[in-house]
Amino acid sequence: MNVWVAKIRVTLRPVVNDPAGLSIADALRQLGFGNVAAVRTGKYFEVELQADDRARAEEQADQMCRRLLVNPVVEDYRFTLARRSQRAAPRSTR
């Protein structure tokens, strides 16, 4: 069985008001970034999952989004999927 990494990006739909994005844009302008036109916020997930093949992993990631990670009334999502390579354990950034 292969291990896959789904990188999932969830964003508010364009017609949905984003108060956090508005606050961040205002704060950036106050910090001197006057060229900031707009900010939209969202969520990012990395999910490692086991599946025999890419098609099954895509199906699982899509179902995770539809059933838990995304509110389909106000959010859109997209994801990429890659087979996990052997890698060193993550290091702390502290």
Secondary structure, DSSP 8 states (H G I E B T S, - for coil): -EEEEEEEEEEE-TTS--HHHHHHHHHHHHTT-TT------EEEEEEEEEESSHHHHHHHHHHHIIIII--TTTEEEEEEEEE-----------
